[in-house]
Every structure is written in structure tokens, then in C-alpha cells.
Amino acid sequence: MASEPTASECVIHGIRELWTGSEVLGDAAVHLVGGRVAWVGRSSSAPSAPSSYDAAGAIGMPGLVDPHTHTTFAGSRARDFERRIAGESYTAILEAGGGIHSTVAATRAASEDELVALTRARLAAMLARGVTTVEIKSGYGLTAEDEAKMLRAARRAAGPTDVVTTFLGAHARPPGADDYVDRVVTEQLARCAPLADGIDVYCDRGAFTLAEAERVLRAGKALGLDLRIHAEQVAYTGAAAMAASLGALSADHLERLDAAGIAAMAAAGTVAVLLPGAMLYLRDPSPPVAALRAAGVPMAIGTDFNPGSSPVTDLWTCATLACLLMGLTVHEALAGITVHAARALGRPDRGWLGPGALGDLALFDPPPGEPAEVRVLVQYLGGHRARAVWKGGRRVI
């Protein structure tokens, strides 16, 4: 991994195909100045610059954006995985002390420095695949002290990768904690809001009720946090429509989303974040993609990287699974990991390439024997490592 010390003026030329966030350009070039994109067009018309990089026929993408992850955690759930594929239910594993409870115990026991090191290693693996912005949720602490520790660790782990932090104290209810929502909206939120960009809540059967979720989101909104929600995954709750009515940036999962929820999201401009890794691991049905498309709801794609229901760090794999399992088109998948993912995080300056955009760019070689076409990266199931990555105009790979 090579890195340039400062952002500089550079022209990257000779890109065989470039996804700009809205279209594919052939024989393309990108001019970066002061950490931003100054110009995009044909290589033959590229402006001169003090330095240049010959892409030599590579495939170009905006820096990828992962809008939904749980990247900061400690411990392993490999034993849970074996028990689940052997036929044991998630509920039975949870009641035996496994599942999220085991991750909470391990994360609480880990030091902040240990969490920083784990998160940095995971972010480095994502960056190698061209992912330059990653959302990271708390939610494995479930106390004010441990939730804050997670958020601090996530922010400290950011380096070449931009990290967007989300407070998810309402992720699971500790056993016997009947007053837990009170704790979330008072002591946890007061401690964690300064460390977070957004707030999320898991509203579902066996998790938090619609009324509880609304209370948590309203409390976060009053403190200026962006709103997100885990919605309609295991059972229909009305959470997507409720969150959209509050101005949520995204509603995520959505396997049991109904027509009223779709209409509310469309009216509010709320992004649908699709999580095919969790859908695959949990054997859930697909979200209503055709209805979302017909209503004009923008669709983003995230890994939902976590140790239990989606131990997936490869956003390219999720883009392909979104096509195979959910019915997205190739262009919808490309938008889902770039421009729409950035919109889901309230970061409109990235996920696309054009004058004024953040200078985040990734170059990829096609698989052996394949043409250097953007569609090939979606056709092949993951594993694509970037040849070069620019973050804020600085080459970091």
C-alpha cells in the first residue's frame, strides 16, 4: 500500500470505463485538484496537471460507500453459525447465552485500544476493495460507558477511510432491563450524542416496539442526529413509515415492507438500504424491490457487516447478491454502493464523480480474460481488489 503525503493536483487518465454515479463513460479521465474533482471527461480532452496517473485501461469507480455496518466489535460467533446450520434456532442460541449477548460480553470486556485495532484492520480490508466511506454503529455495549467506548473506537479507527458513526443503544434489550429505553434516551444518549453523527433503533418483533422506536428517534432528532432505522426485517411493524415521517435518511432491511411504508419513504425521500448478506444468512425473503423502484425510492446496498447475521466485509459481493437475490439491475447495484449509499448517510459530496465531488476514486482490473467493463465487477461474486485508490484527492493505495 503506497500513500501520497498530501492532496495534490493530478489527472488520472486512460480509464477504460468509468462509473460516474449516474452513467458509464468510456476512455475517461478524472482531474483532481485540492481534494476535489475538478473535471471528468474523455482522456483526449483532459487538462494538464503537475502529475498524472495512467490507469492503463482499468475500470474506474467513485470511492465506494458502505451505509450500514457494525464493524466495531470483539469476539466470535463461529460456534453460533455451526449451531444454526445444524438446525438450532436463533432464539434458542440467544437464550443459551449466544447470539448478540455473547458479542456484547466480548465487546464490553475489550479495551478501547483493542476495539480500535480490530476496527482498523477491518476498515483496511474494505479500503483494499475500494470502500472509502463506512458507517459504523454502536449497539454491542448497551451501557452509556460501553456505547461511548464503541463510538470513540470507531472514530479513532478512521484513517484513509471516512467513518460515519451511528448510536444504536436500542439494538437489544438486556435481560431484565424493563427500564432500558429510559436509559437509552437519558444517560446513553447524553453520553453518546457528541460522538455520533446519527441515531438508529432496531424496531422489530423481539426487539423494540414502534412506540419505543419513535421515542428514541425523536430524542436523537432533538439533539441534531441524523435518523436511521432497522425496519420491517423479521415482522411488519410500521417502522419505515414512522421513521420516514420523522425525516429519516434511511430505513434498512425492509423485507416485510408494505405499500404504506413505501409511499411514506417516497414522499420523504428516505433511502431504502438493502442488506443482502443478512437476507442470505437468515434465509429471509427479498424486500419489495419492484415496488420500491416503481415508487422512485432510491435503493442503497450495505454489507450489514456483523459477527452474527452478516459476517460479510465485501461490498462487491453484496452488490452482486442484490442483483441475484433481490432483482436489482447492474446499474441499480452500482448506484446502490455509490451515490445512493452516500445519500443514505447524508453525504451528498461523495459516491459520484463530477466537478465539486470529493476526490474519492478507485481503479480495478477486470478478472482475467474479461473485458474492462464496469458490469463485470457486478457479474463476478466479490473479491475485487483495487489497483489504486484516491481519498480526498490523495492516493492511499
C-alpha positions in Angstrom: 0.0 0.0 0.0 1.5 3.3 -1.1 0.4 6.7 0.0 1.0 10.2 -1.1 1.6 12.6 1.8 -0.8 15.4 0.8 -3.7 16.0 -1.6 -2.3 17.3 -4.9 -3.4 18.2 -8.4 -3.4 15.1 -10.6 -5.1 13.7 -13.7 -6.0 10.0 -13.8 -6.3 9.1 -17.5 -6.8 6.1 -19.7 -9.7 4.6 -17.7 -11.4 2.1 -20.0 -14.8 2.5 -18.4 -15.8 4.9 -15.6 -19.0 4.7 -13.5 -19.7 8.4 -12.5 -22.6 7.6 -10.2 -25.2 8.1 -13.0 -23.6 6.8 -16.2 -20.7 4.8 -17.7 -18.1 6.8 -19.6 -15.5 5.2 -22.0 -11.9 6.2 -22.3 -12.3 8.5 -19.3 -10.1 10.8 -17.2 -10.6 12.5 -13.9 -8.9 15.7 -12.8 -8.4 16.1 -9.1 -7.5 19.5 -7.5 -7.2 20.2 -3.8 -9.0 17.1 -2.7 -12.0 17.6 -5.1 -12.9 16.6 -8.6 -12.4 19.5 -10.9 -13.2 17.8 -14.2 -14.4 14.5 -15.7 -14.4 13.6 -19.4 -12.6 11.9 -22.2 -8.9 11.2 -21.8 -8.2 13.0 -25.1 -9.6 16.2 -23.6 -8.1 16.0 -20.2 -6.4 19.2 -18.8 -2.8 19.2 -18.0 -1.7 18.8 -14.4 1.6 18.7 -12.5 1.2 14.9 -12.0 -0.7 12.2 -13.8 -1.5 8.6 -13.4 -2.0 6.2 -16.3 -4.9 3.9 -15.5 -3.9 1.7 -18.4 -7.4 0.5 -19.3 -8.6 -0.1 -15.7 -12.2 0.2 -14.6 -13.0 3.4 -12.6 -15.4 3.9 -9.7 -16.2 6.6 -7.2 -14.9 5.6 -3.8 -17.5 3.0 -2.6 -19.8 3.8 0.4 -21.0 1.2 2.8 -24.1 2.7 4.5 -24.8 0.1 7.2 -22.2 -1.8 9.3 -21.5 -3.0 12.8 -17.7 -3.0 12.2 -16.6 -2.2 15.8 -17.0 -5.3 18.0 -15.0 -8.1 19.7 -15.5 -11.8 20.0 -16.5 -14.5 17.6 -19.9 -16.1 16.6 -18.5 -19.0 14.6 -19.9 -21.5 17.1 -23.3 -19.9 16.7 -23.0 -20.3 12.9 -22.4 -24.1 13.3 -25.4 -24.4 15.6 -27.6 -22.5 13.3 -26.8 -24.6 10.2 -27.3 -27.7 12.2 -30.9 -26.6 12.7 -30.9 -24.8 16.1 -33.0 -21.6 16.1 -31.6 -18.2 16.7 -33.9 -17.8 19.7 -32.6 -21.0 21.3 -29.0 -19.9 20.8 -29.8 -16.5 22.3 -31.4 -18.0 25.3 -28.4 -20.1 25.9 -26.2 -17.0 26.1 -25.1 -17.0 22.5 -26.0 -14.6 19.7 -25.8 -10.9 20.4 -25.4 -11.4 24.1 -22.0 -13.1 23.6 -20.9 -10.2 21.4 -22.0 -7.7 24.0 -20.0 -9.6 26.6 -16.8 -9.7 24.5 -17.1 -6.1 23.4 -17.6 -4.9 27.0 -14.5 -6.9 28.0 -12.3 -5.4 25.2 -10.4 -2.3 25.8 -10.9 0.8 23.6 -7.5 0.3 22.1 -8.3 -3.3 21.3 -11.5 -2.2 19.5 -9.6 0.4 17.6 -7.1 -2.2 16.4 -9.9 -4.6 15.3 -11.8 -1.9 13.5 -8.7 -0.5 11.7 -7.9 -4.0 10.4 -11.5 -4.4 9.1 -11.5 -1.0 7.5 -8.2 -1.7 5.8 -9.8 -4.8 4.2 -12.7 -2.7 3.0 -10.4 0.0 1.6 -8.5 -2.6 -0.4 -11.8 -3.2 -2.2 -12.3 0.5 -2.9 -14.6 1.4 0.0 -13.7 4.9 1.2 -16.6 5.7 3.5 -18.1 3.4 6.1 -20.9 3.8 8.5 -20.3 2.1 11.9 -23.0 1.6 14.6 -22.6 1.1 18.3 -25.0 -1.4 19.9 -22.8 -4.0 21.5 -22.2 -2.1 24.7 -25.8 -1.4 26.0 -24.5 0.8 28.8 -23.6 4.5 28.5 -19.9 3.8 29.1 -19.6 0.9 26.7 -21.6 2.5 23.9 -19.4 5.6 24.2 -16.3 3.4 24.1 -17.5 1.8 20.8 -18.2 5.2 19.2 -14.8 6.6 20.3 -13.1 3.5 18.9 -14.9 3.8 15.6 -13.9 7.4 15.2 -10.3 6.7 16.2 -10.0 3.9 13.7 -10.8 6.2 10.8 -7.7 6.9 8.7 -7.8 6.9 5.0 -11.4 5.7 5.4 -14.1 8.2 6.4 -16.2 6.8 9.3 -19.8 7.9 9.9 -20.8 6.9 13.4 -24.3 5.9 14.5 -25.5 5.5 18.1 -27.5 2.2 18.3 -28.1 1.8 22.0 -31.6 0.5 21.2 -30.1 -2.6 19.5 -31.0 -5.2 22.1 -32.7 -5.2 25.4 -30.5 -6.6 28.2 -32.3 -9.4 30.2 -34.5 -8.0 32.9 -33.9 -4.3 32.0 -37.6 -3.2 31.9 -36.5 0.5 32.0 -33.9 0.1 29.3 -35.5 2.6 26.9 -35.4 5.2 29.6 -31.7 4.6 30.0 -31.2 4.9 26.2 -32.9 8.3 25.9 -31.4 9.8 29.0 -28.0 8.5 30.2 -26.8 6.8 27.0 -27.9 9.5 24.5 -26.4 12.3 26.7 -23.1 10.5 26.7 -23.1 9.3 23.1 -24.7 12.1 21.0 -21.4 14.1 20.9 -19.7 11.1 19.5 -22.3 10.2 16.9 -23.4 11.5 13.5 -26.7 9.6 13.6 -29.1 7.5 15.7 -30.6 4.1 14.9 -33.0 1.7 16.6 -33.9 -1.9 16.0 -37.7 -1.9 15.7 -38.9 -5.5 15.3 -40.6 -8.5 16.9 -38.5 -9.4 19.9 -36.6 -6.0 19.8 -38.1 -2.6 20.4 -41.8 -1.6 19.8 -42.9 1.1 17.4 -43.7 3.5 20.2 -40.3 2.9 21.8 -38.5 3.3 18.5 -40.3 6.6 17.9 -39.4 7.8 21.3 -35.7 7.0 20.7 -35.6 8.7 17.3 -37.4 11.8 18.5 -34.9 12.1 21.3 -32.0 11.8 18.8 -33.5 14.2 16.4 -33.9 16.8 19.2 -30.1 16.6 19.6 -29.5 17.1 15.9 -28.6 13.5 15.0 -29.5 12.0 11.6 -32.2 9.3 11.8 -31.9 5.7 10.6 -33.9 2.7 11.5 -33.8 -1.2 11.3 -37.3 -1.7 9.9 -39.6 -4.5 8.8 -37.0 -7.3 8.9 -38.5 -10.1 10.9 -42.0 -8.8 11.2 -44.0 -5.8 9.9 -44.2 -3.0 12.5 -44.8 0.2 10.6 -41.4 1.4 11.5 -40.4 2.5 8.0 -43.4 4.8 7.6 -42.9 6.2 11.2 -39.2 6.9 10.6 -39.9 8.5 7.2 -42.5 10.8 8.8 -39.7 12.0 11.1 -37.4 12.7 8.2 -35.2 9.6 8.5 -32.3 9.5 6.0 -32.7 5.7 5.6 -34.8 2.7 6.5 -32.8 -0.5 6.4 -33.6 -4.3 5.8 -37.3 -3.8 4.7 -38.0 -7.5 3.9 -41.6 -7.1 5.2 -42.2 -3.5 4.0 -45.8 -2.7 2.9 -47.2 -0.2 0.4 -47.9 2.4 3.0 -44.3 2.3 4.1 -43.1 2.6 0.5 -45.3 5.6 -0.1 -44.1 7.3 3.1 -40.5 6.7 2.1 -41.0 8.0 -1.4 -42.7 11.2 0.0 -40.0 11.8 2.5 -37.0 11.0 0.2 -35.9 8.2 2.7 -33.4 5.8 1.1 -34.1 2.1 1.2 -30.9 0.4 2.4 -30.9 -3.2 1.3 -28.8 -5.8 3.1 -28.5 -9.0 1.1 -25.8 -10.5 3.3 -28.3 -10.7 6.3 -31.1 -11.8 4.0 -28.9 -14.7 2.8 -27.6 -15.8 6.2 -31.1 -15.6 7.8 -32.9 -17.0 4.8 -35.3 -14.1 4.7 -37.5 -13.1 1.7 -36.5 -10.3 -0.6 -37.6 -6.7 0.1 -40.2 -5.5 -2.4 -37.7 -4.1 -4.9 -40.1 -3.8 -7.8 -42.5 -1.7 -5.7 -39.6 0.5 -4.4 -38.4 1.0 -7.9 -41.9 1.9 -9.2 -42.3 4.5 -6.4 -39.0 6.1 -7.1 -37.4 5.2 -3.7 -33.6 5.3 -4.0 -32.0 2.0 -3.1 -28.7 1.7 -1.4 -26.8 -1.5 -0.6 -24.8 -2.2 2.6 -22.9 -5.2 3.9 -24.5 -5.1 7.4 -21.2 -6.4 8.5 -21.6 -8.0 11.9 -20.3 -11.2 13.5 -23.7 -13.0 13.6 -26.3 -12.4 10.9 -24.0 -10.9 8.2 -20.3 -11.6 8.6 -19.6 -10.1 5.2 -17.0 -7.3 4.6 -17.1 -7.3 0.8 -19.5 -4.7 -0.6 -18.9 -6.0 -4.1 -20.3 -9.4 -3.0 -23.4 -7.6 -1.6 -23.9 -5.7 -4.9 -23.9 -9.0 -6.8 -26.3 -10.7 -4.3 -28.6 -7.7 -4.6 -29.0 -8.5 -8.3 -29.2 -12.3 -7.8 -31.5 -12.4 -4.7 -33.4 -9.1 -4.9 -33.7 -8.3 -8.6 -31.7 -5.1 -8.9 -30.2 -4.2 -12.3 -26.5 -3.8 -12.7 -26.8 0.0 -12.8 -29.1 0.0 -9.7 -26.4 -2.1 -7.9 -23.7 0.3 -8.9 -25.7 3.3 -7.7 -26.5 1.3 -4.6 -22.9 1.2 -3.5 -22.0 4.7 -4.5 -24.4 7.7 -4.9 -27.4 6.2 -3.2 -25.3 4.9 -0.3 -23.8 8.3 0.2 -27.3 9.8 0.2 -28.4 7.3 2.9 -25.6 8.8 5.1 -26.4 12.4 4.3 -23.1 12.8 2.5 -24.0 14.2 -0.9 -20.4 15.2 -1.7 -19.3 11.6 -2.5 -20.4 8.4 -4.3 -20.2 10.2 -7.7 -17.6 11.8 -9.9 -18.1 15.3 -11.3 -17.0 18.8 -10.6 -17.2 19.6 -6.9 -17.4 16.0 -5.7 -15.0 14.7 -3.1 -11.9 13.3 -4.8 -12.6 9.6 -3.9 -11.7 7.3 -6.8 -10.9 3.6 -7.1 -9.4 1.7 -10.1 -9.9 -2.0 -10.6 -8.6 -4.6 -13.1 -11.1 -7.0 -14.5 -10.9 -10.7 -13.8 -8.5 -12.5 -16.1 -9.9 -12.8 -19.6 -12.8 -10.4 -19.0 -13.1 -7.0 -20.7 -12.5 -3.9 -18.6 -16.2 -3.1 -18.3 -18.0 -1.9 -15.1 -20.7 -4.6 -15.4 -18.0 -7.4 -15.0 -17.4 -6.2 -11.4 -21.0 -6.9 -10.6 -21.2 -10.1 -12.5 -18.3 -11.8 -10.6 -19.1 -12.5 -7.0 -16.8 -10.3 -5.0 -13.1 -10.5 -4.3 -12.2 -7.4 -6.4 -9.2 -5.7 -5.0 -8.4 -2.1 -6.1 -5.3 -1.4 -8.1 -5.3 2.2 -6.8 -7.5 4.3 -4.5 -7.6 8.1 -4.0 -9.2 9.5 -0.9 -9.9 13.2 -0.8 -7.5 13.6 -3.8 -4.7 11.7 -2.1 -3.6 8.3 -3.4 -3.8 5.9 -0.4 -3.4 2.6 -2.3 
